[in-house]
């Protein structure tokens, strides 16, 4: 028999085990002459059996015969009963051989597998869970490939597609750590599956499985808890899903940041209070990774008694992810969105959720994941250095070689630095592609629902698409507008300013929904640019000031474009207007003189436009005293002279801005000798006109006595200046 030299593995003496190991393994020792004879005999035996022809001709046998064949093969597939470290005998290679034998039979008979699939699915589930729980990594990898290969071939049959796709939930029942290790194989398999069978996926439940796989495998989201009664119990007898974090892992986990709901305020306010650190609004990481927390993310959740604060951070739990799997799953996601036929009203919200999770995973260049990779590389290189130190004194030749060639770990660090730079560029490219993908879906939202409505399906109208569609996509774009990378941030702000908020379909939104746009998209974005925000401290001064000016411009532009709709809100409009003034004041006080001047120009433009469309006036043309006084009372706190500069006529008609208690203006009547004086009181006093003698008006110049009313305005201005000086 052939002996395969594998470390830490006990070899089996079966013919199939030895033969398969010899054919499939790499890096084994050279066989002896006796073993070469066995190899020749084995190859001759396999050739005479004509296994390939037998498998191909299995498609012509009767269904009963096929059932018996599958029953025999399934009986040979035994899942591991104990952990590999215990040392119990288990023919892993033999199991892999018969499993792939089974896969070929199923592929050749895929048109007749509807009644036979449950038995195959159950056995594959037992093998998958058994290999995962017992530490048989080779069998686990081959099981993953086998399950995905079966799905790729069988889902081409439209009748079999939903049955097989539901079976892929078994992949999400694996623990997150195992899912991370096999994420490369799953990401490749899902991409191939979608390219060949996406047109056969129709139901909301089926698409939910696809998007869950992309989220968990690509972005590192925590798998959902599935409890499928159709699947058999794993070999260890535990019916608990492996997708949940075990108690031991939960005990060593610490919260890194809190998440709150962002798409619907009403849902967030009605949700029950969170009482556990492992609830849905936390991201869980291990203790050893806590030092990798970035300052650009919230470090602790708000207290339970505090009111909910709108935020652009999406409500999800993210663990580690593999960069390769992230990029490959992104290809699958882009394939789905860019093919218009694949996005329907039934999978739209699941697709939006998946995109938002990808935004969270790659924000700031996937900085947390890249730092963890860098930390692991440094630990590995330092470990190699410590292992070499005891031998350096006893081996002069090795020390001389090190002096000549340099430390290999240093070369490794340099190589890692280049790889990390390339990885950072790929993350940046992915973020920009995510922006374009969100905008593509954003512009097609109304069209997608309109097409399905024309087909007679019951779907929401365009006016009801704000909460499930437009709002979360705008929040995703605004989330990347908070990114630390200049290219990504600039691209995201430009997308908001020049494209996203100008889409024609948004004209159907009501004033309440536009008010929600401010509170759920624009105001949270402005909050991130204030000094008390952690994200603001990560940006250089020039980029921060540019972002403040551009986001304030977006706020002003949206407000003015939909001013007519917003006015109908009544008191809600007044509150929104005061919030806008509050942000303008705060931006004026935190930046440079240039920023302050820009904020003043934005405010002046808003006031002039509001005045021109008669926002401050009633229908009869009179001033709307409540809004007018409310506006200038608030603006007067930080720009007291702006009212006189822009609206001196309205200012004089309401309350003269003179700081004296009484001001008396004397003039002579042009046709008589009687002189009059006009007393102008402040704030609530009625004016008085009293007669004075002619001798008392000699102090006025002759030119003023000729046209006293024409010069009244200049006197008022002069008196105001005098009052200010006093």
C-alpha positions as CSV (number, residue, x, y, z in Angstrom):
1,X,0.0,0.0,0.0
2,X,1.1,3.6,-0.6
3,X,2.0,5.7,2.4
4,X,1.3,9.4,2.2
5,X,3.4,11.5,4.5
6,X,1.1,14.2,6.0
7,X,1.9,15.9,9.3
8,X,-0.5,15.2,12.2
9,X,-2.7,12.9,10.2
10,X,-3.2,9.2,10.7
11,X,-3.1,7.3,7.4
12,X,-5.7,4.6,6.4
13,X,-4.8,1.4,4.6
14,X,-7.7,1.2,2.3
15,X,-7.2,0.9,-1.5
16,X,-9.3,4.0,-2.3
17,X,-7.8,6.0,0.4
18,X,-4.2,5.3,-0.6
19,X,-4.9,5.6,-4.3
20,X,-6.8,8.9,-4.0
21,X,-4.2,10.3,-1.7
22,X,-1.4,9.5,-4.1
23,X,-3.2,11.0,-7.1
24,X,-4.5,14.2,-5.4
25,X,-1.7,15.1,-3.0
26,X,1.3,17.3,-3.7
27,X,4.8,17.4,-2.3
28,X,5.0,13.7,-1.3
29,X,8.2,11.6,-1.3
30,X,9.3,9.6,-4.2
31,X,7.6,6.1,-4.3
32,X,9.7,3.0,-4.1
33,X,9.9,0.4,-6.9
34,X,7.3,-1.7,-5.1
35,X,5.0,1.2,-4.8
36,X,5.4,2.1,-8.4
37,X,4.2,-1.4,-9.3
38,X,1.1,-0.8,-7.1
39,X,0.5,2.5,-8.9
40,X,0.6,0.9,-12.3
41,X,-1.8,-1.8,-11.1
42,X,-4.1,0.8,-9.6
43,X,-4.3,2.9,-12.8
44,X,-4.9,-0.2,-14.8
45,X,-7.8,-1.2,-12.5
46,X,-9.4,2.2,-12.7
47,X,-9.1,2.3,-16.5
48,X,-10.7,-1.1,-16.8
49,X,-13.6,-0.1,-14.5
50,X,-14.5,2.7,-16.9
51,X,-15.9,4.9,-14.1
52,X,-16.4,7.9,-16.3
53,X,-18.5,5.9,-18.8
54,X,-20.5,4.3,-16.0
55,X,-21.2,7.7,-14.5
56,X,-22.3,9.2,-17.8
57,X,-24.5,6.2,-18.6
58,X,-26.2,6.5,-15.2
59,X,-28.5,9.1,-16.8
60,X,-30.1,6.3,-18.9
61,X,-31.0,3.9,-16.1
62,X,-34.4,3.8,-14.6
63,X,-35.3,6.0,-11.6
64,X,-35.5,3.0,-9.2
65,X,-32.0,1.9,-10.3
66,X,-30.7,5.4,-9.8
67,X,-32.2,5.5,-6.4
68,X,-30.4,2.3,-5.4
69,X,-27.1,3.6,-6.8
70,X,-27.4,6.8,-4.7
71,X,-28.4,4.8,-1.7
72,X,-25.3,2.7,-1.9
73,X,-23.0,5.7,-2.4
74,X,-24.7,7.6,0.5
75,X,-24.2,4.6,2.7
76,X,-20.4,4.8,2.2
77,X,-20.3,8.5,3.2
78,X,-19.8,8.6,7.0
79,X,-19.5,11.9,8.8
80,X,-16.8,12.2,11.5
81,X,-18.0,11.1,15.0
82,X,-15.3,12.6,17.1
83,X,-12.7,15.4,17.0
84,X,-9.6,14.8,15.0
85,X,-7.4,15.5,18.0
86,X,-8.8,12.4,19.8
87,X,-7.3,10.1,17.3
88,X,-10.3,8.0,16.4
89,X,-9.8,6.2,13.0
90,X,-11.6,8.0,10.2
91,X,-11.0,7.5,6.4
92,X,-11.1,11.2,5.4
93,X,-9.6,10.7,1.9
94,X,-12.0,7.8,1.2
95,X,-15.0,9.9,2.3
96,X,-13.8,12.7,-0.1
97,X,-13.5,10.2,-2.9
98,X,-17.0,8.8,-2.5
99,X,-18.4,12.3,-2.1
100,X,-17.0,13.5,-5.4
101,X,-18.3,10.2,-6.9
102,X,-21.7,11.2,-5.6
103,X,-21.4,14.7,-7.1
104,X,-20.7,13.4,-10.6
105,X,-23.7,11.1,-10.4
106,X,-26.0,14.0,-9.3
107,X,-24.7,16.3,-12.0
108,X,-25.3,13.7,-14.8
109,X,-28.8,13.2,-13.5
110,X,-29.7,16.7,-12.6
111,X,-33.0,16.6,-14.5
112,X,-34.3,13.8,-12.3
113,X,-33.1,15.1,-8.9
114,X,-36.3,16.7,-7.6
115,X,-37.4,13.5,-5.7
116,X,-33.8,12.5,-4.9
117,X,-32.4,15.8,-3.7
118,X,-33.5,15.6,0.0
119,X,-31.4,12.5,0.7
120,X,-28.3,14.0,-1.0
121,X,-28.8,17.3,0.8
122,X,-29.1,15.7,4.2
123,X,-25.9,13.7,3.8
124,X,-24.0,16.7,2.5
125,X,-25.2,18.7,5.5
126,X,-24.0,15.9,7.9
127,X,-20.6,15.9,6.2
128,X,-20.3,19.7,6.3
129,X,-21.2,20.0,10.0
130,X,-19.3,17.0,11.0
131,X,-16.1,18.1,9.3
132,X,-16.5,21.6,10.7
133,X,-17.1,20.5,14.3
134,X,-14.4,17.7,14.3
135,X,-11.6,19.7,12.7
136,X,-11.3,17.9,9.4
137,X,-10.3,20.9,7.3
138,X,-9.6,19.0,4.1
139,X,-13.0,17.4,4.1
140,X,-14.6,20.7,5.0
141,X,-13.1,22.4,2.0
142,X,-14.1,19.6,-0.3
143,X,-17.6,19.7,1.1
144,X,-17.9,23.4,0.4
145,X,-16.8,23.0,-3.2
146,X,-19.1,20.0,-3.6
147,X,-22.2,21.9,-2.3
148,X,-21.5,24.9,-4.5
149,X,-20.8,22.7,-7.6
150,X,-24.1,20.9,-7.1
151,X,-25.9,24.3,-6.7
152,X,-24.3,25.7,-9.9
153,X,-25.4,22.7,-12.0
154,X,-28.8,22.0,-10.4
155,X,-30.0,25.6,-10.2
156,X,-30.0,25.8,-14.0
157,X,-33.2,23.8,-13.7
158,X,-35.9,26.4,-12.8
159,X,-38.0,23.9,-11.0
160,X,-35.1,22.7,-8.9
161,X,-33.6,26.1,-8.3
162,X,-35.6,27.2,-5.2
163,X,-35.2,23.7,-3.6
164,X,-31.4,23.7,-4.0
165,X,-31.0,27.4,-3.1
166,X,-32.8,26.8,0.2
167,X,-30.2,24.2,0.9
168,X,-27.4,26.8,0.8
169,X,-28.6,28.0,4.2
170,X,-26.3,25.2,5.6
171,X,-23.3,27.4,4.7
172,X,-24.7,30.2,7.0
173,X,-25.0,27.8,9.9
174,X,-21.2,27.6,10.2
175,X,-19.4,29.6,12.8
176,X,-18.1,33.0,11.6
177,X,-14.5,31.9,12.1
178,X,-15.0,28.9,9.8
179,X,-16.9,31.0,7.4
180,X,-14.0,33.4,7.2
181,X,-11.5,30.6,6.5
182,X,-13.5,29.2,3.5
183,X,-14.8,32.6,2.3
184,X,-12.6,32.5,-0.8
185,X,-14.2,29.3,-2.1
186,X,-17.8,30.4,-1.3
187,X,-17.3,33.9,-2.9
188,X,-16.1,32.3,-6.1
189,X,-18.9,29.7,-6.1
190,X,-21.6,32.3,-5.5
191,X,-20.3,34.4,-8.4
192,X,-20.4,31.5,-10.8
193,X,-23.8,30.5,-9.5
194,X,-25.3,33.9,-10.2
195,X,-23.8,34.1,-13.7
196,X,-25.5,30.9,-14.7
197,X,-28.7,30.8,-12.7
198,X,-29.7,34.3,-11.5
199,X,-32.6,34.4,-13.9
200,X,-34.2,31.4,-12.1
201,X,-34.2,33.1,-8.7
202,X,-37.6,34.8,-8.1
203,X,-38.9,34.7,-4.6
204,X,-38.0,37.1,-1.8
205,X,-36.9,34.2,0.5
206,X,-34.5,32.9,-2.2
207,X,-32.9,36.3,-2.8
208,X,-32.6,36.8,0.9
209,X,-30.3,33.8,1.1
210,X,-28.1,35.1,-1.7
211,X,-27.7,38.5,-0.2
212,X,-27.1,37.0,3.3
213,X,-24.3,35.0,1.8
214,X,-22.8,38.1,0.2
215,X,-23.0,40.0,3.4
216,X,-21.5,37.3,5.7
217,X,-18.9,35.9,3.3
218,X,-17.8,39.2,1.7
219,X,-18.4,41.9,4.3
220,X,-18.0,39.8,7.5
221,X,-21.6,40.3,8.8
222,X,-22.8,38.0,11.5
223,X,-24.8,35.2,10.0
224,X,-28.5,35.1,10.8
225,X,-29.9,32.3,13.0
226,X,-31.5,29.6,10.8
227,X,-33.6,26.8,12.3
228,X,-34.5,24.5,9.5
229,X,-36.5,21.5,10.8
230,X,-36.0,19.7,7.4
231,X,-32.2,19.2,8.0
232,X,-31.0,16.3,10.2
233,X,-29.2,16.8,13.5
234,X,-25.4,17.1,13.2
235,X,-23.2,14.1,14.3
236,X,-22.6,15.6,17.8
237,X,-26.4,15.7,18.4
238,X,-26.6,19.5,18.8
239,X,-29.4,21.2,17.0
240,X,-28.1,24.7,17.8
241,X,-27.0,26.7,14.8
242,X,-23.3,27.3,14.5
243,X,-23.9,30.7,13.1
244,X,-24.4,32.1,16.6
245,X,-21.4,33.1,18.6
246,X,-20.7,30.6,21.3
247,X,-20.8,31.5,25.0
248,X,-17.1,31.3,25.3
249,X,-16.5,33.7,22.4
250,X,-19.2,36.0,23.7
251,X,-17.5,36.1,27.1
252,X,-14.3,37.3,25.6
253,X,-15.9,39.7,23.2
254,X,-16.1,43.4,23.9
255,X,-18.2,46.0,22.1
256,X,-16.3,48.3,19.7
257,X,-19.0,50.7,18.6
258,X,-22.7,51.2,18.8
259,X,-25.1,51.4,15.9
260,X,-28.6,52.9,15.7
261,X,-31.3,52.7,13.2
262,X,-31.1,55.3,10.4
263,X,-33.8,54.7,7.8
264,X,-37.0,55.3,9.7
265,X,-37.2,57.6,12.8
266,X,-40.6,56.1,13.8
267,X,-39.2,52.6,13.9
268,X,-36.2,53.7,15.9
269,X,-38.3,55.4,18.4
270,X,-40.7,52.5,18.8
271,X,-38.0,49.9,19.2
272,X,-37.4,48.4,22.6
273,X,-34.4,49.5,24.7
274,X,-31.3,47.5,24.2
275,X,-30.2,45.8,27.3
276,X,-27.4,43.5,26.2
277,X,-24.0,44.2,24.6
278,X,-24.5,41.4,22.2
279,X,-27.7,42.9,20.7
280,X,-28.1,44.0,17.1
281,X,-26.8,47.5,17.6
282,X,-23.2,46.4,18.6
283,X,-20.3,45.2,16.6
284,X,-18.4,42.4,18.4
285,X,-14.6,41.9,18.3
286,X,-12.1,40.0,20.4
287,X,-10.3,41.6,23.2
288,X,-7.0,41.3,21.4
289,X,-8.3,43.4,18.6
290,X,-9.7,46.2,20.7
291,X,-6.6,48.4,20.2
292,X,-7.3,48.5,16.5
293,X,-10.4,50.6,17.0
294,X,-10.3,53.7,14.8
295,X,-11.0,57.1,16.2
296,X,-13.3,57.9,13.3
297,X,-16.0,55.6,14.6
298,X,-18.2,55.9,17.7
299,X,-16.4,54.3,20.7
300,X,-19.5,53.7,22.9
301,X,-23.2,53.6,22.6
302,X,-25.4,56.4,23.8
303,X,-27.0,55.9,27.2
304,X,-30.4,54.3,27.3
305,X,-32.0,57.4,28.8
306,X,-30.7,59.7,26.0
307,X,-33.0,60.5,23.1
308,X,-32.2,58.7,19.8
309,X,-29.7,60.7,17.7
310,X,-29.9,60.4,13.9
311,X,-26.8,58.9,12.4
312,X,-25.6,57.6,9.1
313,X,-24.0,54.5,10.6
314,X,-25.9,51.4,9.4
315,X,-27.4,49.1,12.0
316,X,-25.4,45.9,11.6
317,X,-22.8,43.6,13.2
318,X,-19.5,43.3,11.4
319,X,-16.7,40.8,12.2
320,X,-13.5,40.2,10.2
321,X,-13.6,39.7,6.5
322,X,-11.1,38.5,3.9
323,X,-10.3,41.2,1.3
324,X,-10.4,38.7,-1.6
325,X,-13.9,37.5,-0.6
326,X,-15.0,41.2,-0.2
327,X,-13.9,42.1,-3.8
328,X,-15.3,38.9,-5.3
329,X,-18.7,39.3,-3.5
330,X,-18.7,42.9,-4.7
331,X,-18.5,41.5,-8.3
332,X,-21.6,39.4,-7.6
333,X,-23.4,42.4,-6.1
334,X,-22.6,44.6,-9.0
335,X,-23.7,41.9,-11.4
336,X,-27.1,41.7,-9.7
337,X,-27.7,45.5,-9.6
338,X,-26.5,46.4,-13.0
339,X,-28.7,43.7,-14.6
340,X,-32.1,45.4,-14.4
341,X,-34.1,42.2,-14.6
342,X,-32.6,40.9,-11.4
343,X,-33.8,43.7,-9.1
344,X,-37.4,43.5,-8.2
345,X,-39.7,45.1,-5.6
346,X,-39.4,41.8,-3.7
347,X,-35.6,41.8,-3.3
348,X,-35.1,45.6,-3.4
349,X,-34.8,46.2,0.3
350,X,-32.5,43.2,0.8
351,X,-30.3,44.5,-2.0
352,X,-30.1,48.0,-0.3
353,X,-29.2,46.4,3.0
354,X,-26.4,44.4,1.4
355,X,-25.0,47.5,-0.2
356,X,-25.1,49.5,3.0
357,X,-23.2,46.6,4.8
358,X,-20.6,46.7,2.1
359,X,-20.3,50.5,2.6
360,X,-19.6,49.9,6.3
361,X,-17.1,47.2,5.6
362,X,-14.9,49.3,3.2
363,X,-15.3,52.7,4.8
364,X,-12.0,54.5,5.5
365,X,-10.4,51.9,3.3
366,X,-11.3,48.9,5.5
367,X,-8.8,50.4,7.9
368,X,-9.7,48.1,10.8
369,X,-9.2,45.0,8.7
370,X,-5.9,46.3,7.2
371,X,-4.5,47.2,10.6
372,X,-5.3,43.7,11.8
373,X,-3.4,42.2,8.8
374,X,-0.5,44.5,9.5
375,X,-0.5,43.6,13.2
376,X,-0.6,39.9,12.3
377,X,2.3,40.2,9.9
378,X,4.4,42.1,12.5
379,X,3.7,39.5,15.1
380,X,4.6,36.7,12.7
381,X,7.9,38.4,11.8
382,X,8.8,39.2,15.5
383,X,8.1,35.5,16.3
384,X,10.5,34.4,13.6
385,X,13.2,36.7,14.9
386,X,12.8,35.4,18.5
387,X,13.0,31.8,17.2
388,X,16.3,32.6,15.4
389,X,18.0,34.3,18.2
390,X,19.2,31.2,20.2
391,X,20.8,29.7,17.1
392,X,22.6,32.7,16.0
393,X,25.4,32.3,18.5
394,X,26.2,28.7,17.6
395,X,26.1,29.3,13.9
396,X,28.6,31.8,12.6
397,X,27.9,31.0,9.0
398,X,24.2,31.9,9.4
399,X,25.0,35.1,11.2
400,X,27.5,36.1,8.5
401,X,24.8,35.3,5.9
402,X,22.3,37.5,7.7
403,X,24.8,40.4,7.8
404,X,25.4,40.1,4.0
405,X,21.8,39.6,2.9
406,X,19.9,41.5,5.6
407,X,17.2,40.2,7.9
408,X,14.6,38.2,5.9
409,X,11.9,39.6,8.1
410,X,12.8,43.1,7.0
411,X,12.3,42.1,3.4
412,X,9.0,40.6,4.4
413,X,7.9,43.9,6.1
414,X,8.8,45.8,3.0
415,X,6.9,43.4,0.9
416,X,3.9,43.7,3.3
417,X,4.1,47.5,3.0
418,X,3.8,47.3,-0.8
419,X,0.9,44.8,-0.5
420,X,-0.9,47.0,2.0
421,X,-0.6,50.0,-0.2
422,X,-2.0,48.0,-3.1
423,X,-4.8,46.8,-0.8
424,X,-5.6,50.4,0.2
425,X,-5.9,51.4,-3.4
426,X,-8.3,48.5,-4.1
427,X,-10.4,49.5,-1.1
428,X,-10.6,53.1,-2.4
429,X,-11.6,51.9,-5.9
430,X,-14.2,49.7,-4.3
431,X,-15.7,52.6,-2.4
432,X,-16.0,54.7,-5.5
433,X,-17.6,51.8,-7.3
434,X,-20.1,51.5,-4.4
435,X,-21.0,55.1,-4.9
436,X,-21.7,54.6,-8.5
437,X,-23.7,51.4,-7.8
438,X,-25.8,53.2,-5.2
439,X,-26.5,56.0,-7.6
440,X,-27.4,53.6,-10.3
441,X,-29.9,51.8,-8.1
442,X,-31.1,55.2,-6.8
443,X,-32.0,56.5,-10.2
444,X,-33.8,53.2,-11.2
445,X,-35.8,52.9,-8.0
446,X,-39.1,54.4,-9.3
447,X,-38.7,52.8,-12.7
448,X,-38.3,49.3,-11.1
449,X,-41.5,49.7,-9.1
450,X,-43.3,51.3,-12.1
451,X,-42.5,48.4,-14.4
452,X,-43.8,45.8,-11.9
453,X,-46.9,47.8,-11.3
454,X,-47.6,47.8,-15.0
455,X,-47.4,44.0,-14.9
456,X,-50.2,44.0,-12.4
457,X,-48.2,43.3,-9.3
458,X,-49.0,45.0,-6.0
459,X,-46.1,47.3,-5.3
460,X,-45.7,50.6,-3.4
461,X,-46.3,53.8,-5.4
462,X,-43.5,56.3,-6.1
463,X,-44.6,58.5,-3.2
464,X,-44.1,55.6,-0.8
465,X,-40.5,54.8,-1.9
466,X,-38.7,57.3,0.4
467,X,-38.3,55.1,3.4
468,X,-37.5,51.7,1.8
469,X,-35.5,53.1,-1.2
470,X,-34.3,56.6,-1.7
471,X,-33.6,57.5,2.0
472,X,-31.2,54.5,2.8
473,X,-29.4,54.9,-0.5
474,X,-28.9,58.6,0.2
475,X,-27.6,57.7,3.6
476,X,-25.2,55.3,2.1
477,X,-23.8,58.0,-0.2
478,X,-23.6,60.4,2.7
479,X,-21.9,57.8,4.8
480,X,-19.0,57.7,2.3
481,X,-19.0,61.6,2.3
482,X,-17.7,61.2,5.8
483,X,-14.8,59.0,4.6
484,X,-11.2,60.0,5.6
485,X,-9.9,59.5,2.0
486,X,-10.0,62.7,0.0
487,X,-10.9,61.0,-3.3
488,X,-13.8,59.0,-1.8
489,X,-15.1,62.0,0.2
490,X,-15.0,64.4,-2.8
491,X,-16.7,61.9,-5.1
492,X,-19.5,61.3,-2.5
493,X,-20.2,65.0,-1.9
494,X,-20.2,65.6,-5.6
495,X,-22.7,62.8,-6.1
496,X,-25.0,64.4,-3.5
497,X,-24.5,67.9,-4.7
498,X,-24.7,67.5,-8.5
499,X,-26.7,64.3,-9.1
500,X,-28.5,62.5,-6.4
501,X,-30.7,65.2,-4.9
502,X,-31.7,66.5,-8.4
503,X,-33.3,63.3,-9.7
504,X,-36.6,64.1,-11.3
505,X,-38.5,61.3,-9.5
506,X,-37.9,63.0,-6.2
507,X,-40.2,65.8,-7.2
508,X,-43.1,63.6,-6.1
509,X,-41.9,63.7,-2.4
510,X,-44.0,65.5,0.1
511,X,-42.9,68.2,2.5
512,X,-42.7,65.7,5.4
513,X,-40.3,63.5,3.3
514,X,-38.1,66.4,2.4
515,X,-38.0,67.4,6.0
516,X,-37.0,63.8,6.8
517,X,-34.2,64.2,4.2
518,X,-32.7,67.0,6.3
519,X,-33.0,65.1,9.6
520,X,-31.8,61.7,8.4
521,X,-29.3,62.6,5.7
522,X,-28.1,66.2,5.6
523,X,-28.0,67.1,9.3
524,X,-26.2,63.9,10.4
525,X,-23.6,64.7,7.6
526,X,-23.2,68.2,9.0
527,X,-22.8,66.9,12.5
528,X,-19.8,64.9,11.4
529,X,-18.1,68.1,10.3
530,X,-18.4,69.8,13.7
531,X,-15.3,69.9,16.0
532,X,-17.0,67.6,18.6
533,X,-17.2,64.8,16.0
534,X,-14.4,62.2,16.0
535,X,-14.4,62.1,12.2
536,X,-13.5,65.8,12.0
537,X,-10.3,65.3,13.9
538,X,-9.1,62.8,11.3
539,X,-9.1,65.3,8.4
540,X,-6.6,68.0,7.5
541,X,-7.8,71.5,7.9
542,X,-8.1,72.3,4.2
543,X,-10.2,69.2,3.4
544,X,-12.4,69.8,6.5
545,X,-13.2,73.4,5.5
546,X,-13.9,72.4,1.9
547,X,-16.3,69.7,3.1
548,X,-18.1,72.2,5.4
549,X,-18.6,74.7,2.6
550,X,-19.8,72.0,0.1
551,X,-22.2,70.3,2.5
552,X,-23.6,73.6,3.7
553,X,-24.2,74.5,0.0
554,X,-26.0,71.2,-0.5
555,X,-28.2,72.0,2.5
556,X,-29.0,75.5,1.2
557,X,-29.7,74.2,-2.3
558,X,-32.1,71.5,-1.3
559,X,-33.9,73.9,1.1
560,X,-34.4,76.5,-1.6
561,X,-35.4,74.1,-4.4
562,X,-38.2,72.6,-2.3
563,X,-39.1,75.7,-0.4
564,X,-42.7,75.8,-1.7
565,X,-43.3,72.2,-0.5
566,X,-41.7,72.8,2.8
567,X,-43.7,75.9,3.7
568,X,-46.8,73.8,3.8
569,X,-45.5,72.0,6.9
570,X,-46.4,75.0,9.1
571,X,-44.7,74.8,12.5
572,X,-42.4,72.0,11.3
573,X,-41.1,74.4,8.7
574,X,-40.2,76.9,11.4
575,X,-38.3,74.3,13.4
576,X,-36.5,73.2,10.3
577,X,-35.5,76.7,9.5
578,X,-34.2,77.3,13.0
579,X,-32.1,74.1,12.7
580,X,-30.6,75.4,9.5
581,X,-29.7,78.7,11.1
582,X,-28.2,76.9,14.0
583,X,-25.8,74.9,11.7
584,X,-24.9,78.1,9.8
585,X,-24.0,79.8,13.1
586,X,-21.9,76.8,14.3
587,X,-20.0,76.6,11.1
588,X,-19.3,80.4,11.2
589,X,-17.7,80.0,14.6
590,X,-15.5,76.9,14.0
591,X,-13.6,77.7,10.9
592,X,-11.5,80.4,9.2
593,X,-12.6,83.8,8.1
594,X,-13.1,82.3,4.6
595,X,-15.6,79.8,6.0
596,X,-17.4,82.5,8.0
597,X,-17.7,84.6,4.9
598,X,-19.0,81.7,2.8
599,X,-21.6,80.9,5.5
600,X,-22.8,84.5,5.5
601,X,-23.2,84.5,1.7
602,X,-25.1,81.3,1.9
603,X,-27.4,82.8,4.5
604,X,-27.9,86.0,2.5
605,X,-28.8,84.1,-0.6
606,X,-31.3,82.0,1.3
607,X,-32.9,85.1,2.9
608,X,-33.2,86.9,-0.4
609,X,-34.8,84.0,-2.2
610,X,-37.2,83.4,0.7
611,X,-38.1,87.1,0.6
612,X,-38.6,87.1,-3.2
613,X,-41.0,84.2,-3.1
614,X,-42.8,85.9,-0.2
615,X,-42.2,83.4,2.5
616,X,-42.2,86.1,5.1
617,X,-45.5,87.6,3.8
618,X,-49.1,86.7,4.2
619,X,-51.5,86.4,1.2
620,X,-52.6,90.0,1.5
621,X,-49.0,91.2,1.2
622,X,-48.5,92.1,4.9
623,X,-45.5,90.7,6.8
624,X,-45.9,87.4,8.6
625,X,-44.8,88.8,12.0
626,X,-44.3,85.4,13.7
627,X,-41.8,84.0,11.2
628,X,-40.2,87.3,10.5
629,X,-39.5,88.1,14.2
630,X,-38.5,84.4,14.8
631,X,-35.9,84.6,12.0
632,X,-34.3,87.9,13.0
633,X,-34.3,87.1,16.7
634,X,-32.2,84.0,15.9
635,X,-30.0,85.7,13.3
636,X,-29.5,88.7,15.5
637,X,-27.6,86.5,18.0
638,X,-24.7,86.1,15.6
639,X,-25.2,88.6,12.8
640,X,-27.0,91.7,14.3
641,X,-26.4,94.0,11.3
642,X,-27.6,91.6,8.6
643,X,-31.2,92.7,8.9
644,X,-30.4,96.3,8.2
645,X,-28.1,95.4,5.4
646,X,-30.6,93.3,3.5
647,X,-34.1,94.5,4.5
648,X,-33.9,98.1,5.8
649,X,-37.4,98.9,4.5
650,X,-39.0,96.1,6.5
651,X,-36.7,96.8,9.4
652,X,-37.9,100.4,9.6
653,X,-41.5,99.5,9.3
654,X,-41.3,97.2,12.4
655,X,-38.7,98.2,14.9
656,X,-36.1,100.9,14.2
657,X,-32.7,99.6,15.2
658,X,-31.8,102.7,17.3
659,X,-30.3,102.2,20.8
660,X,-31.6,105.6,22.2
661,X,-34.8,105.7,24.2
662,X,-36.3,108.7,22.4
663,X,-35.0,110.6,19.4
664,X,-36.4,113.9,18.4
665,X,-36.2,115.2,14.8
666,X,-37.0,118.8,14.2
667,X,-38.0,120.4,10.9
668,X,-39.9,123.5,9.7
669,X,-42.9,123.3,7.5
670,X,-42.1,124.7,4.1
671,X,-45.3,126.7,3.8
672,X,-45.7,128.2,7.3
673,X,-43.9,129.4,10.3
674,X,-44.9,126.6,12.6
675,X,-42.2,124.1,13.4
676,X,-42.8,120.5,14.3
677,X,-40.8,117.8,16.1
678,X,-41.2,114.0,15.6
679,X,-40.4,111.8,18.6
680,X,-39.4,108.2,17.6
681,X,-39.7,105.9,20.5
682,X,-38.3,102.4,20.7
683,X,-40.2,99.1,21.1
684,X,-43.8,99.8,21.7
685,X,-44.0,103.6,22.3
686,X,-46.4,105.5,20.0
687,X,-44.8,108.5,18.1
688,X,-45.7,112.0,19.1
689,X,-45.7,115.1,17.0
690,X,-45.4,118.4,18.9
691,X,-45.3,122.0,17.9
692,X,-42.2,124.2,18.6
693,X,-41.4,127.8,18.0
694,X,-39.8,129.0,14.8
695,X,-36.8,130.3,16.7
696,X,-35.8,126.8,17.8
697,X,-35.4,125.5,14.2
698,X,-32.7,128.0,13.2
699,X,-30.1,125.4,14.0
700,X,-31.0,123.4,10.9
701,X,-29.4,124.2,7.6
702,X,-31.4,126.0,5.0
703,X,-31.1,123.1,2.6
704,X,-32.8,120.8,5.1
705,X,-35.5,123.2,5.9
706,X,-36.6,123.3,2.2
707,X,-37.2,119.5,1.9
708,X,-37.5,118.1,5.4
709,X,-39.3,114.8,4.5
710,X,-36.8,114.0,1.8
711,X,-34.0,114.1,4.4
712,X,-35.9,112.2,7.1
713,X,-34.3,108.8,6.2
714,X,-30.8,110.3,6.3
715,X,-31.5,111.7,9.8
716,X,-32.7,108.3,10.9
717,X,-29.5,106.7,9.8
718,X,-27.4,109.4,11.5
719,X,-29.3,109.0,14.7
720,X,-28.8,105.2,14.6
721,X,-25.1,105.6,14.3
722,X,-25.1,108.1,17.2
723,X,-27.0,105.6,19.3
724,X,-24.6,102.8,18.5
725,X,-21.6,105.0,19.6
726,X,-23.3,105.8,22.8
